[in-house]
């Protein structure tokens, strides 16, 4: 009986949070960010303030979901993120991953899908914060490197999308490896584990697990790119080697029981 009540409550709470997240995005677009535009004329300052607002809104949202019993979580190594100019790479098992990371990373920048620029629930935050759109073609890598040099912490999910259901890790895109090689920056890996599939790729929001899922977010030590790939003839070869290294690294780390 109690188990059925817990399931029913989590079903209701998940739906409620989806609605509040969407409405919150609209309110930010209609009320909050136009106010920033009105009082802050400098574009970079507006972007910085918008990122601050998004971080704290996401912190509130994570706290709301946790307090409502939708999931439990723990974060290890968060102090390693208290720097600037980090290239943060993470696996992507759930739709909630980006909310988690954006809530704990200061000066966070990220690459977003072009569709989010057209979505009324996400357009406001994405535009105001100046996040990098993935439809920029050849300039995408350069824009990401520029963001890092300006002191932003760039969050990338190198799989390019959420991990499909019944998989532990998807195939890596090479963009993040190119950024690390061409930008000459080390990588700060974040490994996200969950004991149940929840909001994975192809999974509807209402398909919730039988009991409360637990997320474990672990910030690992930096990976030295030169050490990882060794001496390579060209940047393209180095990026391929680094991509293979990262694929093996994340696959091994995700499989570990902590």
Backbone as CSV, one residue per row, in Angstrom:
resi,resn,N_x,N_y,N_z,CA_x,CA_y,CA_z,C_x,C_y,C_z
1,UNK,0.835,-1.211,0.000,0.000,0.000,0.000,0.871,1.263,0.000
2,UNK,1.849,1.304,0.939,2.728,2.459,1.026,3.547,2.627,-0.251
3,UNK,3.956,1.494,-0.839,4.740,1.560,-2.068,3.911,2.150,-3.208
4,UNK,2.641,1.764,-3.259,1.756,2.318,-4.289,1.531,3.809,-4.096
5,UNK,1.399,4.233,-2.848,1.225,5.652,-2.562,2.474,6.443,-2.945
6,UNK,3.650,5.874,-2.655,4.907,6.530,-3.011,5.028,6.687,-4.522
7,UNK,4.649,5.647,-5.262,4.708,5.701,-6.723,3.755,6.769,-7.252
8,UNK,2.526,6.786,-6.701,1.534,7.763,-7.151,2.002,9.192,-6.867
9,UNK,2.597,9.392,-5.684,3.079,10.724,-5.347,4.204,11.161,-6.285
10,UNK,5.153,10.263,-6.562,6.259,10.628,-7.437,5.775,10.901,-8.864
11,UNK,4.753,10.182,-9.291,4.160,10.429,-10.612,3.569,11.838,-10.659
12,UNK,2.795,12.180,-9.639,2.200,13.516,-9.567,3.284,14.588,-9.476
13,UNK,4.278,14.364,-8.599,5.324,15.355,-8.371,6.156,15.581,-9.637
14,UNK,6.426,14.518,-10.386,7.197,14.656,-11.617,6.444,15.507,-12.634
15,UNK,5.162,15.234,-12.801,4.345,16.038,-13.712,4.280,17.488,-13.279
16,UNK,4.116,17.703,-11.975,4.043,19.061,-11.445,5.339,19.827,-11.726
17,UNK,6.482,19.165,-11.534,7.768,19.829,-11.754,7.998,20.129,-13.233
18,UNK,7.528,19.251,-14.115,7.634,19.534,-15.541,6.863,20.803,-15.896
19,UNK,5.677,20.942,-15.330,4.861,22.123,-15.609,5.528,23.372,-15.053
20,UNK,6.007,23.312,-13.804,6.620,24.488,-13.197,7.916,24.872,-13.916
21,UNK,8.648,23.878,-14.424,9.883,24.184,-15.157,9.556,24.963,-16.436
22,UNK,8.527,24.491,-17.159,8.130,25.180,-18.383,7.623,26.581,-18.113
23,UNK,6.765,26.726,-17.100,6.238,28.050,-16.761,7.346,28.980,-16.279
24,UNK,8.300,28.411,-15.543,9.420,29.219,-15.076,10.230,29.768,-16.237
25,UNK,10.437,28.942,-17.267,11.160,29.410,-18.447,10.446,30.550,-19.142
26,UNK,9.127,30.453,-19.229,8.348,31.521,-19.854,8.422,32.805,-19.028
27,UNK,8.305,32.684,-17.704,8.368,33.867,-16.841,9.736,34.549,-16.932
28,UNK,10.796,33.755,-17.002,12.124,34.337,-17.164,12.212,35.121,-18.470
29,UNK,11.646,34.547,-19.515,11.697,35.173,-20.845,10.875,36.466,-20.874
30,UNK,9.683,36.426,-20.253,8.748,37.548,-20.359,9.048,38.653,-19.344
31,UNK,9.492,38.273,-18.133,9.628,39.259,-17.072,11.067,39.545,-16.655
32,UNK,11.817,38.495,-16.335,13.124,38.686,-15.707,14.167,39.222,-16.688
33,UNK,14.340,38.539,-17.818,15.411,38.938,-18.722,15.142,40.263,-19.438
34,UNK,13.895,40.599,-19.777,13.665,41.960,-20.288,14.042,43.041,-19.278
35,UNK,13.875,42.730,-17.989,14.273,43.685,-16.957,15.785,43.870,-16.947
36,UNK,16.521,42.766,-17.127,17.984,42.862,-17.217,18.380,43.720,-18.413
37,UNK,17.684,43.513,-19.539,17.987,44.300,-20.739,17.754,45.792,-20.505
38,UNK,16.762,46.076,-19.667,16.396,47.463,-19.412,17.431,48.172,-18.541
39,UNK,17.955,47.478,-17.548,18.823,48.119,-16.567,20.315,47.869,-16.788
40,UNK,20.667,46.854,-17.583,22.081,46.564,-17.837,22.334,46.699,-19.331
41,UNK,23.057,47.715,-19.711,23.264,48.006,-21.127,24.372,47.163,-21.742
42,UNK,25.406,46.864,-20.962,26.532,46.101,-21.479,26.139,44.648,-21.714
43,UNK,26.376,44.160,-22.925,25.930,42.810,-23.297,26.610,41.725,-22.472
44,UNK,27.910,41.851,-22.238,28.629,40.836,-21.461,28.151,40.805,-20.013
45,UNK,27.890,41.985,-19.460,27.376,42.037,-18.091,25.982,41.426,-17.993
46,UNK,25.150,41.675,-19.015,23.813,41.058,-19.023,23.918,39.545,-19.075
47,UNK,24.825,39.047,-19.920,25.010,37.598,-20.050,25.471,36.983,-18.729
48,UNK,26.412,37.657,-18.064,26.913,37.161,-16.774,25.801,37.120,-15.733
49,UNK,25.001,38.182,-15.690,23.901,38.230,-14.719,22.835,37.191,-15.049
50,UNK,22.553,36.990,-16.332,21.570,35.978,-16.731,22.028,34.583,-16.319
51,UNK,23.318,34.301,-16.484,23.847,33.003,-16.063,23.724,32.818,-14.559
52,UNK,23.931,33.905,-13.810,23.763,33.846,-12.351,22.316,33.513,-12.005
53,UNK,21.384,34.170,-12.678,19.957,33.906,-12.428,19.626,32.447,-12.746
54,UNK,20.078,31.954,-13.896,19.782,30.583,-14.303,20.344,29.590,-13.295
55,UNK,21.566,29.835,-12.835,22.166,28.925,-11.853,21.316,28.816,-10.599
56,UNK,20.858,29.935,-10.094,20.094,29.907,-8.842,18.676,29.369,-9.065
57,UNK,18.097,29.618,-10.226,16.799,29.021,-10.531,16.932,27.503,-10.603
58,UNK,17.999,27.020,-11.221,18.218,25.576,-11.312,18.512,24.970,-9.944
59,UNK,19.224,25.706,-9.093,19.448,25.211,-7.727,18.123,25.047,-6.996
60,UNK,17.254,26.028,-7.155,15.930,25.937,-6.540,15.161,24.738,-7.093
61,UNK,15.246,24.537,-8.413,14.494,23.462,-9.056,14.998,22.092,-8.604
62,UNK,16.333,21.931,-8.499,16.892,20.676,-7.992,16.418,20.429,-6.559
63,UNK,16.469,21.478,-5.738,16.003,21.348,-4.357,14.534,20.985,-4.283
64,UNK,13.721,21.580,-5.165,12.291,21.272,-5.192,12.055,19.806,-5.529
65,UNK,12.717,19.308,-6.565,12.536,17.913,-6.964,13.004,16.959,-5.875
66,UNK,14.113,17.331,-5.220,14.627,16.484,-4.139,13.666,16.472,-2.953
67,UNK,13.184,17.639,-2.545,12.277,17.729,-1.404,10.954,17.026,-1.679
68,UNK,10.527,17.007,-2.928,9.273,16.339,-3.263,9.441,14.835,-3.423
69,UNK,10.671,14.346,-3.290,10.903,12.905,-3.310,11.007,12.299,-4.695
70,UNK,11.236,13.134,-5.719,11.364,12.603,-7.078,12.664,11.834,-7.223
71,UNK,13.715,12.288,-6.553,14.987,11.566,-6.554,15.787,11.982,-5.325
72,UNK,16.817,11.207,-5.025,17.842,11.608,-4.063,19.152,11.739,-4.828
73,UNK,20.127,12.407,-4.237,21.382,12.598,-4.962,22.525,12.893,-3.999
74,UNK,23.739,12.675,-4.476,24.930,13.131,-3.763,25.933,13.633,-4.791
75,UNK,26.747,14.584,-4.381,27.752,15.181,-5.251,29.116,15.042,-4.575
76,UNK,30.074,14.482,-5.298,31.437,14.303,-4.774,32.407,15.147,-5.602
77,UNK,33.324,15.785,-4.913,34.370,16.546,-5.592,33.913,17.878,-6.142
78,UNK,32.853,18.445,-5.591,32.316,19.692,-6.122,33.329,20.834,-6.036
79,UNK,34.221,20.783,-5.042,35.213,21.834,-4.881,36.146,21.966,-6.079
80,UNK,36.283,20.906,-6.865,37.148,20.959,-8.048,36.582,21.876,-9.127
81,UNK,35.315,22.252,-8.986,34.678,23.126,-9.972,34.827,24.599,-9.621
82,UNK,35.453,24.889,-8.488,35.587,26.281,-8.052,36.783,26.951,-8.733
83,UNK,36.790,26.889,-10.045,37.833,27.513,-10.856,37.164,28.120,-12.085
84,UNK,37.952,28.725,-12.930,37.411,29.296,-14.162,38.132,28.702,-15.364
85,UNK,37.496,28.817,-16.524,38.094,28.316,-17.755,38.137,26.803,-17.853
86,UNK,37.190,26.120,-17.215,37.171,24.654,-17.222,36.400,24.121,-18.423
87,UNK,36.929,23.066,-19.020,36.191,22.307,-20.028,35.647,21.071,-19.320
88,UNK,34.368,21.106,-19.013,33.715,20.058,-18.205,32.985,19.106,-19.147
89,UNK,33.407,17.853,-19.144,32.753,16.831,-19.967,32.037,15.840,-19.058
90,UNK,30.798,15.515,-19.405,29.999,14.613,-18.574,29.212,13.653,-19.448
91,UNK,28.976,12.470,-18.916,28.034,11.570,-19.579,26.623,12.089,-19.361
92,UNK,25.657,11.531,-20.091,24.338,12.177,-20.161,23.202,11.145,-20.056
93,UNK,23.053,10.508,-18.885,22.016,9.470,-18.771,20.596,9.995,-18.638
94,UNK,20.425,11.277,-18.288,19.089,11.777,-17.964,18.917,13.230,-18.400
95,UNK,17.660,13.608,-18.612,17.333,14.992,-18.950,17.706,15.954,-17.826
96,UNK,17.813,15.435,-16.605,18.077,16.282,-15.443,19.551,16.659,-15.338
97,UNK,20.438,15.975,-16.062,21.879,16.184,-15.916,22.279,17.638,-16.078
98,UNK,21.754,18.276,-17.121,22.140,19.664,-17.376,21.679,20.571,-16.246
99,UNK,20.528,20.274,-15.650,20.025,21.075,-14.532,20.951,20.924,-13.327
100,UNK,21.375,19.676,-13.046,22.318,19.437,-11.957,23.594,20.261,-12.151
101,UNK,24.209,20.122,-13.317,25.506,20.746,-13.541,25.414,22.268,-13.573
102,UNK,24.389,22.780,-14.228,24.235,24.234,-14.281,23.982,24.824,-12.891
103,UNK,23.444,24.021,-11.989,23.134,24.520,-10.646,24.370,24.567,-9.745
104,UNK,25.426,23.832,-10.090,26.603,23.775,-9.205,27.845,24.413,-9.825
105,UNK,27.778,24.797,-11.096,28.944,25.373,-11.774,28.756,26.883,-11.930
106,UNK,29.674,27.649,-11.378,29.638,29.094,-11.564,30.185,29.467,-12.944
107,UNK,29.710,30.564,-13.480,30.143,31.057,-14.793,29.990,29.966,-15.859
108,UNK,28.872,29.261,-15.792,28.681,28.126,-16.698,28.224,28.581,-18.078
109,UNK,28.852,28.018,-19.090,28.431,28.176,-20.469,28.180,26.775,-21.017
110,UNK,27.426,26.661,-22.085,27.168,25.340,-22.643,26.769,25.451,-24.111
111,UNK,26.870,24.334,-24.794,26.422,24.240,-26.177,25.013,23.663,-26.167
112,UNK,24.084,24.353,-26.807,22.680,23.935,-26.788,22.200,23.631,-28.203
113,UNK,21.186,22.812,-28.289,20.583,22.492,-29.576,19.865,23.717,-30.144
114,UNK,19.879,23.830,-31.467,19.225,24.966,-32.119,17.731,25.001,-31.810
115,UNK,17.137,23.826,-31.581,15.696,23.766,-31.308,15.325,24.494,-30.019
116,UNK,16.271,24.584,-29.070,15.982,25.281,-27.813,15.826,26.782,-28.022
117,UNK,16.405,27.296,-29.113,16.260,28.714,-29.425,14.849,29.032,-29.919
118,UNK,14.154,28.018,-30.391,12.799,28.216,-30.918,11.709,27.802,-29.930
119,UNK,12.112,27.123,-28.863,11.158,26.645,-27.875,10.803,27.785,-26.916
120,UNK,9.512,28.136,-26.768,9.142,29.262,-25.904,9.485,29.052,-24.431
121,UNK,9.639,27.780,-24.021,9.959,27.498,-22.622,11.450,27.636,-22.324
122,UNK,12.293,27.603,-23.348,13.742,27.652,-23.133,14.416,28.814,-23.869
123,UNK,13.704,29.444,-24.790,14.322,30.487,-25.610,14.854,31.647,-24.779
124,UNK,14.086,32.082,-23.785,14.496,33.213,-22.973,15.820,33.000,-22.267
125,UNK,15.939,31.931,-21.448,17.214,31.689,-20.757,18.383,31.480,-21.708
126,UNK,18.172,30.699,-22.788,19.254,30.406,-23.722,19.765,31.679,-24.389
127,UNK,18.845,32.542,-24.820,19.226,33.779,-25.496,19.886,34.768,-24.544
128,UNK,19.300,34.956,-23.371,19.812,35.944,-22.422,21.212,35.586,-21.931
129,UNK,21.448,34.291,-21.702,22.749,33.860,-21.197,23.815,33.809,-22.286
130,UNK,23.403,33.878,-23.545,24.361,33.826,-24.636,24.992,32.467,-24.820
131,UNK,24.232,31.407,-24.517,24.762,30.067,-24.709,25.075,29.820,-26.186
132,UNK,26.003,28.913,-26.440,26.490,28.659,-27.793,25.558,27.675,-28.495
133,UNK,25.067,28.054,-29.665,24.141,27.220,-30.430,24.927,26.243,-31.306
134,UNK,24.452,24.994,-31.380,25.211,23.965,-32.095,25.050,24.016,-33.610
135,UNK,24.361,25.029,-34.142,24.189,25.120,-35.589,25.120,26.165,-36.217
136,UNK,26.191,26.512,-35.504,27.070,27.584,-35.978,28.137,27.106,-36.952
137,UNK,28.124,25.819,-37.275,29.026,25.304,-38.288,30.480,25.354,-37.856
138,UNK,31.384,25.714,-38.792,32.823,25.686,-38.501,33.255,26.591,-37.350
139,UNK,32.478,27.631,-37.063,32.868,28.567,-35.996,32.556,28.033,-34.599
140,UNK,31.851,26.922,-34.507,31.426,26.408,-33.200,32.620,26.150,-32.282
141,UNK,33.632,25.443,-32.791,34.796,25.118,-31.966,35.499,26.397,-31.518
142,UNK,35.668,27.341,-32.430,36.330,28.601,-32.090,35.546,29.373,-31.029
143,UNK,34.216,29.377,-31.147,33.387,30.074,-30.159,33.530,29.436,-28.777
144,UNK,33.624,28.117,-28.748,33.793,27.409,-27.471,35.144,27.725,-26.839
145,UNK,36.183,27.734,-27.642,37.520,28.051,-27.136,37.566,29.488,-26.621
146,UNK,36.910,30.397,-27.343,36.840,31.794,-26.908,36.129,31.915,-25.568
147,UNK,35.055,31.174,-25.398,34.320,31.184,-24.131,35.218,30.758,-22.972
148,UNK,36.012,29.709,-23.195,36.931,29.229,-22.155,37.977,30.292,-21.823
149,UNK,38.506,30.937,-22.841,39.531,31.962,-22.623,38.980,33.170,-21.884
150,UNK,37.673,33.391,-21.988,37.039,34.497,-21.262,36.706,34.128,-19.814
151,UNK,37.069,32.904,-19.402,36.877,32.501,-18.014,35.601,31.752,-17.733
152,UNK,34.809,31.462,-18.773,33.609,30.659,-18.554,33.980,29.195,-18.344
153,UNK,33.123,28.484,-17.654,33.268,27.036,-17.497,32.304,26.363,-18.465
154,UNK,32.857,25.717,-19.474,32.050,25.184,-20.567,31.636,23.745,-20.277
155,UNK,30.324,23.510,-20.224,29.777,22.183,-19.963,29.407,21.524,-21.292
156,UNK,29.990,20.358,-21.541,29.744,19.638,-22.783,29.342,18.202,-22.463
157,UNK,28.318,17.714,-23.140,27.973,16.292,-23.101,28.476,15.678,-24.404
158,UNK,29.642,15.034,-24.390,30.270,14.613,-25.648,29.503,13.546,-26.423
159,UNK,28.517,12.912,-25.803,27.668,11.989,-26.555,26.779,12.748,-27.544
160,UNK,26.579,14.031,-27.290,25.763,14.850,-28.175,24.286,14.803,-27.876
161,UNK,23.849,13.826,-27.131,22.449,13.665,-26.751,22.402,12.728,-25.563
162,UNK,21.216,12.541,-24.986,21.112,11.628,-23.849,21.426,10.186,-24.258
163,UNK,21.974,9.437,-23.311,22.256,8.028,-23.547,20.945,7.279,-23.789
164,UNK,20.858,6.482,-24.842,19.624,5.735,-25.106,19.300,4.757,-23.978
165,UNK,18.031,4.419,-23.867,17.579,3.444,-22.868,18.335,2.134,-23.053
166,UNK,18.670,1.497,-21.931,19.361,0.198,-21.895,20.800,0.267,-22.382
167,UNK,21.368,1.484,-22.471,22.788,1.633,-22.725,23.416,2.399,-21.567
168,UNK,24.683,2.099,-21.270,25.370,2.813,-20.196,26.099,4.046,-20.716
169,UNK,26.481,4.026,-21.992,27.220,5.144,-22.558,27.095,5.096,-24.069
170,UNK,26.846,6.252,-24.668,26.648,6.316,-26.114,27.946,6.612,-26.859
171,UNK,27.845,6.673,-28.160,28.999,6.954,-29.016,29.357,8.437,-28.920
172,UNK,30.646,8.719,-28.743,31.089,10.103,-28.572,31.186,10.839,-29.896
173,UNK,30.725,12.099,-29.882,31.010,13.008,-30.980,32.433,13.557,-30.783
174,UNK,33.043,14.043,-31.851,34.446,14.440,-31.755,34.628,15.918,-31.418
175,UNK,33.534,16.658,-31.294,33.651,18.094,-31.070,34.399,18.451,-29.801
176,UNK,34.087,17.789,-28.687,34.731,18.111,-27.410,36.223,17.811,-27.469
177,UNK,36.599,16.736,-28.121,38.023,16.403,-28.250,38.745,17.450,-29.083
178,UNK,38.108,17.932,-30.143,38.702,19.002,-30.947,38.898,20.274,-30.132
179,UNK,37.907,20.591,-29.273,38.035,21.775,-28.428,39.251,21.660,-27.511
180,UNK,39.404,20.487,-26.870,40.503,20.289,-25.930,41.855,20.370,-26.627
181,UNK,41.959,19.734,-27.797,43.229,19.710,-28.525,43.566,21.090,-29.072
182,UNK,42.625,21.699,-29.771,42.902,23.001,-30.399,43.013,24.125,-29.374
183,UNK,42.266,23.995,-28.275,42.323,25.032,-27.251,43.455,24.844,-26.261
184,UNK,44.102,23.668,-26.282,45.196,23.402,-25.357,44.757,23.411,-23.908
185,UNK,43.572,22.871,-23.627,43.037,22.872,-22.260,42.847,21.436,-21.776
186,UNK,43.024,21.253,-20.478,42.752,19.960,-19.880,41.248,19.758,-19.733
187,UNK,40.867,18.548,-19.383,39.450,18.183,-19.290,39.105,17.867,-17.841
188,UNK,37.995,18.423,-17.384,37.464,18.082,-16.061,36.276,17.141,-16.258
189,UNK,36.475,15.831,-16.026,35.382,14.872,-16.264,34.402,14.837,-15.088
190,UNK,33.135,14.689,-15.417,32.092,14.485,-14.413,31.344,13.213,-14.789
191,UNK,31.293,12.280,-13.844,30.618,11.004,-14.086,29.290,11.005,-13.329
192,UNK,28.207,10.781,-14.065,26.866,10.778,-13.491,26.327,9.358,-13.537
193,UNK,25.942,8.850,-12.393,25.377,7.505,-12.306,23.982,7.590,-11.699
194,UNK,23.112,6.692,-12.115,21.775,6.599,-11.518,21.383,5.129,-11.471
195,UNK,20.788,4.716,-10.367,20.458,3.303,-10.212,19.221,2.881,-11.001
196,UNK,18.511,3.838,-11.602,17.379,3.543,-12.474,17.463,4.424,-13.716
197,UNK,16.912,3.956,-14.804,16.748,4.809,-15.975,15.599,5.777,-15.706
198,UNK,15.875,7.066,-15.873,14.842,8.077,-15.677,15.105,9.216,-16.652
199,UNK,14.109,9.554,-17.430,14.203,10.621,-18.416,15.382,10.420,-19.364
200,UNK,15.631,9.152,-19.723,16.664,8.840,-20.708,16.125,9.142,-22.103
201,UNK,16.984,9.048,-23.095,16.571,9.315,-24.468,15.484,8.320,-24.885
202,UNK,14.374,8.831,-25.379,13.271,7.979,-25.798,12.339,7.565,-24.679
203,UNK,12.581,8.062,-23.456,11.743,7.691,-22.311,10.810,8.844,-21.956
204,UNK,9.498,8.653,-21.949,8.565,9.732,-21.588,8.666,10.075,-20.099
205,UNK,8.269,11.295,-19.740,8.408,11.747,-18.359,7.601,10.900,-17.393
206,UNK,6.468,10.380,-17.872,5.568,9.662,-16.965,6.020,8.225,-16.679
207,UNK,7.068,7.769,-17.348,7.569,6.422,-17.082,8.603,6.497,-15.961
208,UNK,8.108,6.489,-14.742,8.989,6.659,-13.592,9.359,5.298,-13.006
209,UNK,10.511,5.199,-12.334,10.957,3.912,-11.786,10.096,3.456,-10.611
210,UNK,10.198,2.175,-10.248,9.344,1.638,-9.180,9.649,2.199,-7.801
211,UNK,10.851,2.686,-7.571,11.181,3.330,-6.302,12.050,4.550,-6.576
212,UNK,12.321,5.318,-5.561,13.009,6.596,-5.729,14.413,6.399,-6.310
213,UNK,14.712,7.001,-7.456,16.051,6.861,-8.033,17.071,7.712,-7.282
214,UNK,18.320,7.282,-7.346,19.400,8.025,-6.700,20.463,8.383,-7.729
215,UNK,20.772,9.677,-7.813,21.825,10.161,-8.688,23.112,10.343,-7.892
216,UNK,24.206,9.882,-8.462,25.522,10.128,-7.899,26.339,10.905,-8.920
217,UNK,26.766,12.103,-8.544,27.525,12.971,-9.445,28.932,13.115,-8.879
218,UNK,29.919,12.668,-9.651,31.295,12.654,-9.162,32.196,13.474,-10.096
219,UNK,32.780,14.539,-9.550,33.737,15.357,-10.307,35.110,14.717,-10.158
220,UNK,35.684,14.293,-11.267,36.962,13.594,-11.242,38.125,14.582,-11.340
221,UNK,39.328,14.056,-11.122,40.525,14.867,-11.323,40.679,15.203,-12.804
222,UNK,41.317,16.324,-13.083,41.512,16.748,-14.465,42.302,15.708,-15.261
223,UNK,41.959,15.606,-16.532,42.700,14.760,-17.466,43.629,15.646,-18.294
224,UNK,44.920,15.347,-18.252,45.885,16.083,-19.060,45.824,15.566,-20.494
225,UNK,45.467,16.424,-21.411,45.237,16.011,-22.798,46.524,15.515,-23.449
226,UNK,47.639,16.214,-23.225,48.911,15.796,-23.824,49.303,14.411,-23.336
227,UNK,49.120,14.169,-22.045,49.431,12.844,-21.486,48.500,11.776,-22.055
228,UNK,47.241,12.140,-22.291,46.262,11.165,-22.765,46.518,10.721,-24.199
229,UNK,46.965,11.630,-25.055,47.093,11.292,-26.479,48.534,11.111,-26.926
230,UNK,49.500,11.604,-26.158,50.895,11.478,-26.561,51.221,12.401,-27.732
231,UNK,52.284,12.066,-28.420,52.717,12.856,-29.576,51.937,12.433,-30.818
232,UNK,51.281,13.382,-31.466,50.509,13.094,-32.680,50.956,14.035,-33.795
233,UNK,50.875,13.533,-35.023,51.354,14.314,-36.173,50.506,15.549,-36.413
234,UNK,49.194,15.438,-36.235,48.292,16.558,-36.504,47.253,16.662,-35.396
235,UNK,46.584,17.822,-35.365,45.515,18.024,-34.388,44.356,17.069,-34.631
236,UNK,44.079,16.756,-35.899,42.985,15.838,-36.222,43.257,14.442,-35.674
237,UNK,44.497,13.989,-35.809,44.870,12.668,-35.276,44.789,12.682,-33.748
238,UNK,45.258,13.769,-33.136,45.194,13.877,-31.676,43.756,13.839,-31.186
239,UNK,42.849,14.515,-31.897,41.438,14.527,-31.506,40.836,13.127,-31.597
240,UNK,41.196,12.372,-32.637,40.688,10.997,-32.754,41.181,10.136,-31.603
241,UNK,42.471,10.269,-31.280,43.023,9.485,-30.172,42.371,9.870,-28.847
242,UNK,42.174,11.176,-28.662,41.549,11.635,-27.421,40.113,11.146,-27.329
243,UNK,39.402,11.111,-28.435,38.017,10.637,-28.421,37.948,9.177,-27.986
244,UNK,38.866,8.374,-28.495,38.927,6.959,-28.096,39.264,6.842,-26.613
245,UNK,40.215,7.645,-26.175,40.612,7.630,-24.759,39.425,7.988,-23.865
246,UNK,38.694,9.042,-24.235,37.549,9.476,-23.424,36.434,8.442,-23.407
247,UNK,36.201,7.799,-24.540,35.170,6.766,-24.606,35.497,5.623,-23.645
248,UNK,36.747,5.190,-23.652,37.170,4.118,-22.743,37.131,4.586,-21.291
249,UNK,37.537,5.823,-21.067,37.571,6.377,-19.709,36.167,6.419,-19.105
250,UNK,35.222,7.024,-19.815,33.870,7.142,-19.274,33.199,5.777,-19.127
251,UNK,33.399,4.904,-20.090,32.799,3.577,-20.005,33.279,2.837,-18.758
252,UNK,34.579,2.942,-18.473,35.132,2.270,-17.296,34.642,2.908,-16.000
253,UNK,34.601,4.240,-15.958,34.189,4.926,-14.737,32.717,4.712,-14.418
254,UNK,31.881,4.725,-15.458,30.442,4.528,-15.242,30.151,3.135,-14.694
255,UNK,30.973,2.169,-15.130,30.762,0.775,-14.698,31.184,0.526,-13.266
256,UNK,31.997,1.423,-12.688,32.465,1.216,-11.322,31.329,1.400,-10.330
257,UNK,31.313,0.560,-9.307,30.354,0.697,-8.211,31.002,1.523,-7.110
258,UNK,30.378,2.615,-6.730,30.928,3.488,-5.681,30.039,3.462,-4.446
